[in-house]
């Protein structure tokens, strides 16, 4: 573990080869079993709610019905999360062929809303735990195995893959320090 500006950091975030390969994983992080979808922060609630209408046109009739009848948000044992359909798909999932994608993000990239997607989704496979402060760790899941091979081939890491999300969460100064730390670790490993 490394402490970087009061944030505890799993070293694997800096060193683990990783580059998302949605053509192979099919967007598995949006469809994982478990009953609760993406963890939601309290400060995201209003932004997500304001973006729901823009996301609806991209969703299936079933998702739209569930959002309208039950809402998109649930409280689980760990806090707030997006609702899931059939204990799998996040209620904001739509399919592009056989790849699960986020309707919130589609609306954002189409200029129809100002909220990209929940931070927990943007950061994945980085997870945030609380130890009296933030603890960032790399969550290994079998469905991301193609990302490991692609990361090896491209030279990308969990850090480089999630860099824009880390900037969103912790700012550019912290993220730049993390990049420099990763560079230093890599240089020491090559010496």
GIWONOR-V576200 format. One record per residue. N is the residue number from 1. RES is the residue in three letters. PSI is psi in whole degrees, 0 to 359 (* if undefined). Layout:
# GIWONOR-V576200
n: (N/N)
res: (RES/RES)
psi: (PSI/PSI)
This chain:
# GIWONOR-V576200
n: (1/2/3/4/5/6/7/8/9/10/11/12/13/14/15/16/17/18/19/20/21/22/23/24/25/26/27/28/29/30/31/32/33/34/35/36/37/38/39/40/41/42/43/44/45/46/47/48/49/50/51/52/53/54/55/56/57/58/59/60/61/62/63/64/65/66/67/68/69/70/71/72/73/74/75/76/77/78/79/80/81/82/83/84/85/86/87/88/89/90/91/92/93/94/95/96/97/98/99/100/101/102/103/104/105/106/107/108/109/110/111/112/113/114/115/116/117/118/119/120/121/122/123/124/125/126/127/128/129/130/131/132/133/134/135/136/137/138/139/140/141/142/143/144/145/146/147/148/149/150/151/152/153/154/155/156/157/158/159/160/161/162/163/164/165/166/167/168/169/170/171/172/173/174/175/176/177/178/179/180/181/182/183/184/185/186/187/188/189/190/191)
res: (UNK/UNK/UNK/UNK/UNK/UNK/UNK/UNK/UNK/UNK/UNK/UNK/UNK/UNK/UNK/UNK/UNK/UNK/UNK/UNK/UNK/UNK/UNK/UNK/UNK/UNK/UNK/UNK/UNK/UNK/UNK/UNK/UNK/UNK/UNK/UNK/UNK/UNK/UNK/UNK/UNK/UNK/UNK/UNK/UNK/UNK/UNK/UNK/UNK/UNK/UNK/UNK/UNK/UNK/UNK/UNK/UNK/UNK/UNK/UNK/UNK/UNK/UNK/UNK/UNK/UNK/UNK/UNK/UNK/UNK/UNK/UNK/UNK/UNK/UNK/UNK/UNK/UNK/UNK/UNK/UNK/UNK/UNK/UNK/UNK/UNK/UNK/UNK/UNK/UNK/UNK/UNK/UNK/UNK/UNK/UNK/UNK/UNK/UNK/UNK/UNK/UNK/UNK/UNK/UNK/UNK/UNK/UNK/UNK/UNK/UNK/UNK/UNK/UNK/UNK/UNK/UNK/UNK/UNK/UNK/UNK/UNK/UNK/UNK/UNK/UNK/UNK/UNK/UNK/UNK/UNK/UNK/UNK/UNK/UNK/UNK/UNK/UNK/UNK/UNK/UNK/UNK/UNK/UNK/UNK/UNK/UNK/UNK/UNK/UNK/UNK/UNK/UNK/UNK/UNK/UNK/UNK/UNK/UNK/UNK/UNK/UNK/UNK/UNK/UNK/UNK/UNK/UNK/UNK/UNK/UNK/UNK/UNK/UNK/UNK/UNK/UNK/UNK/UNK/UNK/UNK/UNK/UNK/UNK/UNK/UNK/UNK/UNK/UNK/UNK/UNK)
psi: (148/141/124/108/54/12/125/131/126/125/334/332/325/334/337/120/133/129/115/139/76/338/334/321/342/24/36/330/342/355/25/141/153/353/326/143/223/132/139/134/150/323/358/345/308/320/319/313/320/342/351/311/322/331/333/319/341/351/159/162/322/314/315/315/315/316/316/323/321/343/167/349/139/159/125/184/337/356/221/149/163/151/149/157/127/39/23/273/132/144/343/7/137/161/131/94/239/15/125/132/168/124/328/315/322/314/320/309/338/6/20/351/170/2/122/299/167/142/323/326/316/323/338/132/15/133/153/124/167/124/23/3/178/137/115/128/157/122/114/127/147/323/341/8/319/330/330/314/318/321/319/316/324/344/8/157/175/317/310/328/326/13/315/326/320/322/320/320/320/358/162/327/313/316/320/320/322/318/316/320/317/319/318/317/318/318/317/326/335/349/*)
